[in-house]
Amino acid sequence: MPKLTILPANVTIDWDPATMPYSEHGKRASILDICLNNGVHLEHACGGSCACTTCHVVVKAGEQCMSEAADDELDRLEMAPGLTLHSRLGCQAVLTGDAVVEIPSWNRNYVSEGGRSMNLGDAIPVAKH
């Protein structure tokens, strides 16, 4: 089974592409899809539709086990804080094997509207009026 390691949390996910259900967030077997199916939070403000950069990750190993970035992903990545030559959008990078990715620090500290953040755990959501 392929493995996806998420840094700096140092969480490794064993996943089976043949049996993993599709969460409908991002592309099937994308980094985002694998994370959500295995209880690992990765921000995705646009629902995985390649319309933002909140699922930005930096690939540390395994780029050869990922789909090639399409033009729309590359265009969107140009707006990502902390862009590197190894940056990908988690919703678009489809895995076929082992990979190691790092969630940039600006994104690890982000508290989504739903109140969940990888660094901060569950925050108290703001009451809606």
Residue frames as a rotation matrix with the C-alpha (Angstrom) as fourth column:
MET 1
0.577 0.817 0.000 0.00
0.817 -0.577 0.000 0.00
0.000 0.000 -1.000 0.00
PRO 2
-0.080 -0.584 0.808 1.25
0.465 -0.739 -0.488 3.51
0.882 0.337 0.331 -0.78
LYS 3
0.063 0.005 -0.998 2.13
0.973 -0.224 0.060 5.85
-0.223 -0.975 -0.019 2.09
LEU 4
0.252 0.014 0.968 1.57
0.330 -0.941 -0.072 9.59
0.910 0.338 -0.242 2.42
THR 5
-0.145 -0.373 -0.917 3.54
0.989 -0.083 -0.122 11.36
-0.031 -0.924 0.381 5.16
ILE 6
0.604 0.414 0.681 2.37
0.385 -0.900 0.206 14.81
0.698 0.138 -0.703 6.30
LEU 7
-0.393 -0.774 -0.497 4.97
0.900 -0.213 -0.380 17.10
0.188 -0.597 0.780 7.88
PRO 8
-0.432 -0.858 0.277 5.54
-0.594 0.039 -0.804 18.69
0.679 -0.512 -0.526 10.34
ALA 9
0.391 0.668 0.633 2.90
-0.920 0.258 0.296 16.59
0.034 -0.698 0.715 12.14
ASN 10
-0.679 -0.726 -0.109 4.86
-0.732 0.681 0.024 13.49
0.057 0.097 -0.994 11.06
VAL 11
0.110 0.807 0.580 1.65
-0.493 0.551 -0.673 11.59
-0.863 -0.212 0.459 10.35
THR 12
-0.859 -0.363 -0.361 1.90
-0.496 0.415 0.763 8.70
-0.127 0.834 -0.536 7.88
ILE 13
0.197 0.975 0.106 -1.19
-0.735 0.218 -0.642 7.41
-0.649 0.048 0.760 6.12
ASP 14
-0.895 -0.262 0.361 -1.29
0.016 0.791 0.612 3.97
-0.446 0.553 -0.704 4.51
TRP 15
-0.004 0.931 -0.365 -3.95
-0.631 -0.285 -0.721 4.09
-0.776 0.227 0.589 1.83
ASP 16
-0.561 -0.063 0.826 -5.30
0.429 0.831 0.355 1.68
-0.708 0.553 -0.439 -0.73
PRO 17
-0.776 0.234 -0.586 -6.32
-0.534 -0.739 0.411 3.35
-0.337 0.631 0.698 -4.01
ALA 18
-0.804 0.463 -0.374 -8.53
0.006 0.635 0.773 0.38
0.595 0.619 -0.513 -4.87
THR 19
-0.237 0.735 -0.635 -10.69
0.865 0.457 0.206 0.56
0.442 -0.501 -0.744 -1.73
MET 20
-0.791 -0.087 -0.605 -10.49
0.446 -0.759 -0.474 4.17
-0.418 -0.645 0.640 -0.52
PRO 21
0.267 0.937 0.227 -13.87
0.917 -0.174 -0.358 5.92
-0.296 0.304 -0.906 -0.93
TYR 22
-0.522 -0.371 0.768 -13.95
0.657 -0.749 0.085 9.21
0.544 0.549 0.635 -2.79
SER 23
-0.391 0.326 -0.861 -14.71
0.769 -0.398 -0.500 12.16
-0.506 -0.857 -0.095 -0.48
GLU 24
0.361 0.529 0.768 -15.56
0.902 -0.406 -0.144 14.46
0.235 0.745 -0.624 -3.42
HIS 25
0.861 -0.268 -0.433 -13.11
-0.079 -0.911 0.405 17.10
-0.503 -0.314 -0.805 -2.23
GLY 26
-0.093 -0.894 -0.437 -10.50
-0.794 -0.199 0.575 17.59
-0.601 0.400 -0.691 -4.92
LYS 27
0.056 0.021 -0.998 -9.55
-0.854 0.518 -0.037 14.94
0.517 0.855 0.047 -7.43
ARG 28
0.958 0.286 -0.006 -9.94
-0.257 0.868 0.424 11.24
0.127 -0.405 0.906 -6.59
ALA 29
0.642 -0.732 -0.228 -6.77
0.766 0.626 0.145 9.96
0.036 -0.268 0.963 -4.79
SER 30
0.313 -0.523 0.793 -5.44
0.009 -0.833 -0.553 13.53
0.950 0.181 -0.256 -4.43
ILE 31
-0.752 -0.631 -0.190 -3.49
0.256 -0.014 -0.967 14.50
0.607 -0.776 0.172 -1.33
LEU 32
-0.634 0.594 0.495 -6.62
-0.759 -0.602 -0.249 16.25
0.150 -0.533 0.832 -0.03
ASP 33
0.349 0.803 -0.483 -8.82
-0.682 0.571 0.457 13.22
0.643 0.170 0.747 -0.74
ILE 34
-0.029 -0.454 -0.891 -6.39
0.336 0.835 -0.436 10.90
0.941 -0.312 0.128 1.06
CYS 35
-0.918 -0.334 0.215 -6.11
-0.051 -0.437 -0.898 13.25
0.393 -0.835 0.384 4.05
LEU 36
-0.362 0.857 0.366 -9.87
-0.914 -0.404 0.043 13.69
0.185 -0.319 0.930 4.45
ASN 37
0.453 0.533 -0.715 -10.52
-0.450 0.829 0.333 9.95
0.770 0.171 0.615 4.14
ASN 38
0.065 -0.534 -0.843 -8.02
0.585 0.704 -0.401 9.30
0.808 -0.467 0.358 6.92
GLY 39
0.731 0.419 -0.538 -8.93
0.672 -0.304 0.676 11.97
0.120 -0.855 -0.504 9.48
VAL 40
-0.357 -0.868 -0.344 -6.05
0.841 -0.459 0.286 14.35
-0.406 -0.188 0.894 8.68
HIS 41
0.647 0.655 -0.390 -7.16
0.473 -0.746 -0.469 17.96
-0.598 0.119 -0.792 8.38
LEU 42
-0.655 -0.704 0.274 -5.92
0.693 -0.416 0.588 19.90
-0.300 0.576 0.761 5.36
GLU 43
-0.256 0.572 -0.780 -7.49
-0.094 -0.817 -0.569 23.30
-0.962 -0.072 0.263 4.75
HIS 44
-0.809 0.089 0.582 -9.61
0.584 0.241 0.775 23.47
-0.071 0.967 -0.246 1.59
ALA 45
-0.611 0.546 -0.574 -11.69
-0.040 -0.745 -0.666 26.64
-0.791 -0.384 0.477 1.61
CYS 46
-0.412 0.451 -0.792 -12.96
-0.898 -0.349 0.269 26.14
-0.155 0.821 0.549 -1.96
GLY 47
0.525 0.653 0.546 -13.99
-0.584 0.743 -0.326 22.53
-0.619 -0.148 0.772 -1.42
GLY 48
-0.155 -0.707 0.690 -11.13
0.144 0.674 0.724 21.23
-0.977 0.212 -0.002 -3.54
SER 49
0.701 0.542 0.464 -12.15
0.533 0.034 -0.845 22.90
-0.474 0.840 -0.265 -6.80
CYS 50
-0.213 -0.902 0.375 -8.77
0.972 -0.156 0.177 24.56
-0.101 0.403 0.910 -7.54
ALA 51
0.449 0.464 0.763 -10.19
0.542 -0.821 0.181 28.01
0.710 0.332 -0.620 -6.76
CYS 52
0.882 -0.239 0.407 -7.92
-0.452 -0.673 0.586 28.93
0.134 -0.701 -0.701 -3.82
THR 53
0.075 -0.929 -0.361 -4.55
-0.352 0.315 -0.882 28.00
0.933 0.193 -0.303 -2.33
THR 54
0.313 0.079 0.947 -5.47
-0.942 -0.105 0.320 26.88
0.125 -0.991 0.041 1.19
CYS 55
0.933 -0.008 0.359 -4.51
-0.075 0.973 0.216 23.25
-0.352 -0.229 0.908 0.46
HIS 56
0.589 -0.786 -0.186 -1.02
-0.571 -0.242 -0.784 24.30
0.571 0.568 -0.592 -0.68
VAL 57
0.863 -0.432 0.261 1.64
0.069 0.613 0.787 21.73
-0.500 -0.661 0.559 0.24
VAL 58
0.289 -0.855 -0.431 5.36
-0.957 -0.261 -0.125 21.48
-0.006 0.449 -0.894 -0.46
VAL 59
0.959 0.051 -0.277 6.49
-0.105 0.977 -0.183 18.12
0.262 0.205 0.943 -1.81
LYS 60
0.382 -0.844 0.377 9.54
-0.823 -0.125 0.554 16.83
-0.420 -0.522 -0.742 0.06
ALA 61
-0.785 -0.569 0.244 9.70
-0.388 0.760 0.521 13.39
-0.482 0.314 -0.818 -1.62
GLY 62
-0.435 0.592 0.678 7.73
0.500 0.786 -0.365 11.42
-0.749 0.180 -0.638 -4.18
GLU 63
-0.175 0.379 -0.909 7.08
-0.586 -0.782 -0.213 13.99
-0.791 0.495 0.359 -6.92
GLN 64
-0.812 -0.197 -0.550 7.47
-0.574 0.440 0.691 11.17
0.106 0.876 -0.470 -9.44
CYS 65
-0.819 0.562 -0.119 4.44
0.574 0.801 -0.170 9.49
0.000 -0.207 -0.978 -7.79
MET 66
-0.226 0.740 -0.633 2.15
0.222 -0.593 -0.774 12.46
-0.948 -0.316 -0.030 -8.48
SER 67
0.493 0.473 0.730 0.11
0.845 -0.059 -0.532 13.60
-0.209 0.879 -0.429 -11.43
GLU 68
-0.630 -0.674 0.385 1.63
0.757 -0.643 0.114 16.40
0.170 0.363 0.916 -13.44
ALA 69
-0.358 0.482 -0.800 0.35
0.371 -0.713 -0.595 19.85
-0.857 -0.510 0.076 -12.50
ALA 70
0.108 0.509 0.854 -2.16
0.993 -0.088 -0.074 21.23
0.037 0.856 -0.515 -15.02
ASP 71
-0.552 -0.356 0.754 -2.08
0.489 -0.871 -0.053 24.86
0.675 0.339 0.655 -16.14
ASP 72
0.381 0.763 0.522 -5.02
-0.063 -0.542 0.838 25.87
0.922 -0.352 -0.159 -13.90
GLU 73
0.801 -0.176 -0.573 -3.19
0.597 0.309 0.740 24.51
0.047 -0.935 0.352 -10.84
LEU 74
-0.240 -0.970 0.042 0.05
0.969 -0.242 -0.046 26.28
0.054 0.030 0.998 -11.81
ASP 75
-0.286 0.228 0.931 -1.84
0.234 -0.925 0.299 29.55
0.929 0.304 0.212 -12.36
ARG 76
0.768 0.635 0.086 -3.51
0.030 -0.170 0.985 29.27
0.640 -0.753 -0.150 -8.94
LEU 77
0.526 -0.630 -0.571 -0.22
0.850 0.393 0.350 28.36
0.004 -0.669 0.743 -7.22
GLU 78
-0.306 -0.665 0.681 1.29
0.640 -0.673 -0.369 31.67
0.704 0.323 0.632 -8.37
MET 79
0.164 0.472 0.866 -0.92
-0.353 -0.792 0.499 33.31
0.921 -0.388 0.037 -5.71
ALA 80
0.756 0.153 -0.636 0.15
0.422 0.629 0.653 30.97
0.500 -0.762 0.411 -2.88
PRO 81
0.668 -0.575 0.473 2.19
-0.738 -0.591 0.324 32.40
0.093 -0.565 -0.820 -0.02
GLY 82
0.131 -0.726 0.675 5.53
-0.630 0.465 0.622 30.63
-0.766 -0.506 -0.396 0.36
LEU 83
0.942 0.267 -0.202 5.53
-0.314 0.495 -0.810 29.27
-0.117 0.827 0.550 -3.20
THR 84
-0.061 -0.966 0.252 8.44
-0.491 0.249 0.835 26.93
-0.869 -0.073 -0.489 -3.99
LEU 85
-0.441 -0.188 -0.877 9.49
-0.886 0.243 0.394 24.90
0.140 0.952 -0.274 -7.03
HIS 86
-0.918 0.075 -0.389 7.98
0.107 0.992 -0.061 21.89
0.382 -0.097 -0.919 -5.22
SER 87
-0.683 0.728 0.063 4.61
-0.455 -0.356 -0.817 23.46
-0.572 -0.586 0.574 -4.34
ARG 88
-0.823 0.559 -0.102 1.38
0.234 0.498 0.835 21.66
0.517 0.663 -0.541 -5.24
LEU 89
-0.283 0.831 0.479 -2.29
-0.929 -0.362 0.079 22.07
0.239 -0.423 0.874 -4.43
GLY 90
-0.809 -0.062 0.585 -3.40
-0.365 0.832 -0.417 19.13
-0.461 -0.551 -0.696 -2.32
CYS 91
0.161 0.973 0.165 -6.73
-0.309 0.208 -0.928 19.00
-0.937 0.098 0.335 -4.14
GLN 92
0.708 0.108 -0.698 -5.08
-0.695 -0.071 -0.716 18.57
-0.127 0.992 0.025 -7.54
ALA 93
-0.315 -0.924 -0.217 -1.99
-0.927 0.349 -0.137 16.39
0.202 0.158 -0.967 -6.89
VAL 94
0.789 0.609 -0.085 -3.13
-0.597 0.792 0.126 12.80
0.144 -0.049 0.988 -7.48
LEU 95
-0.106 -0.860 0.499 -0.89
-0.905 0.291 0.309 10.18
-0.411 -0.419 -0.810 -5.87
THR 96
0.636 0.224 -0.739 0.12
-0.561 0.792 -0.243 6.85
0.531 0.568 0.629 -7.37
GLY 97
0.220 -0.636 -0.740 2.76
0.534 0.713 -0.454 5.90
0.816 -0.295 0.496 -4.78
ASP 98
0.261 -0.203 -0.944 4.65
0.955 -0.090 0.283 7.03
-0.143 -0.975 0.171 -1.68
ALA 99
0.074 -0.242 0.967 5.07
0.377 -0.892 -0.252 10.74
0.923 0.383 0.025 -0.99
VAL 100
-0.184 -0.150 -0.971 6.11
0.952 -0.272 -0.138 13.15
-0.243 -0.951 0.193 1.77
VAL 101
0.006 0.239 0.971 4.55
0.501 -0.841 0.204 16.62
0.865 0.486 -0.125 1.86
GLU 102
-0.712 -0.230 -0.663 4.85
0.690 -0.400 -0.603 19.55
-0.126 -0.887 0.443 4.25
ILE 103
0.477 0.845 0.243 2.00
0.824 -0.526 0.209 21.89
0.304 0.100 -0.947 5.09
PRO 104
-0.336 -0.668 0.664 3.49
0.390 -0.740 -0.548 25.42
0.857 0.075 0.509 5.08
SER 105
-0.763 -0.054 -0.644 3.50
0.645 -0.122 -0.754 27.21
-0.038 -0.991 0.128 8.45
TRP 106
-0.873 0.485 -0.052 1.13
-0.487 -0.873 0.025 29.96
-0.033 0.047 0.998 7.26
ASN 107
-0.188 0.833 -0.520 -1.44
-0.541 0.354 0.763 27.26
0.820 0.425 0.384 6.51
ARG 108
-0.422 -0.016 -0.906 -0.90
0.562 0.780 -0.276 25.22
0.711 -0.626 -0.321 9.68
ASN 109
-0.890 0.015 -0.455 -1.86
0.386 -0.503 -0.773 28.27
-0.241 -0.864 0.442 11.75
TYR 110
-0.764 0.645 0.013 -4.97
-0.458 -0.556 0.693 29.07
0.454 0.524 0.720 9.75
VAL 111
-0.757 0.623 0.199 -8.27
0.144 0.456 -0.878 28.57
-0.638 -0.636 -0.435 11.57
SER 112
-0.855 0.452 0.253 -11.03
0.301 0.036 0.953 27.80
0.422 0.891 -0.167 9.13
GLU 113
-0.446 0.782 0.436 -14.57
-0.705 -0.607 0.368 29.08
0.552 -0.143 0.822 9.42
GLY 114
0.416 0.614 -0.671 -15.56
-0.117 0.768 0.630 25.66
0.902 -0.184 0.391 10.71
GLY 115
0.695 -0.131 0.707 -13.24
-0.707 -0.301 0.640 26.13
0.129 -0.945 -0.302 13.68
ARG 116
0.878 -0.389 0.280 -10.77
0.269 0.884 0.383 23.35
-0.396 -0.261 0.880 12.96
SER 117
0.620 -0.758 -0.204 -7.03
-0.724 -0.453 -0.520 23.75
0.302 0.470 -0.830 12.55
MET 118
0.526 -0.492 -0.693 -4.20
0.224 0.867 -0.446 21.24
0.820 0.080 0.566 12.48
ASN 119
-0.545 -0.832 0.106 -2.20
0.159 -0.226 -0.961 23.24
0.823 -0.507 0.256 15.05
LEU 120
-0.719 0.250 0.648 -4.96
-0.627 -0.636 -0.451 24.49
0.299 -0.730 0.614 17.26
GLY 121
-0.886 0.463 0.004 -7.34
0.426 0.819 -0.385 21.53
-0.182 -0.339 -0.923 17.36
ASP 122
-0.082 0.935 0.345 -11.01
0.860 -0.109 0.499 22.37
0.504 0.337 -0.795 17.59
ALA 123
-0.985 -0.158 0.066 -11.63
0.116 -0.902 -0.416 26.04
0.125 -0.402 0.907 18.23
ILE 124
-0.330 0.916 -0.228 -14.93
0.519 -0.026 -0.855 27.43
-0.789 -0.400 -0.467 19.43
PRO 125
-0.488 0.181 0.854 -16.89
0.829 -0.211 0.518 28.39
0.274 0.961 -0.047 16.31
VAL 126
-0.972 0.189 -0.137 -18.25
-0.152 -0.958 -0.243 31.91
-0.177 -0.215 0.960 16.08
ALA 127
-0.293 0.944 0.149 -22.04
0.520 0.288 -0.804 32.01
-0.802 -0.158 -0.575 16.53
LYS 128
-0.858 0.085 0.506 -23.89
0.451 -0.342 0.824 32.90
0.243 0.936 0.255 13.33
HIS 129
-0.647 0.622 -0.442 -26.53
-0.017 -0.591 -0.806 35.60
-0.762 -0.514 0.393 13.54
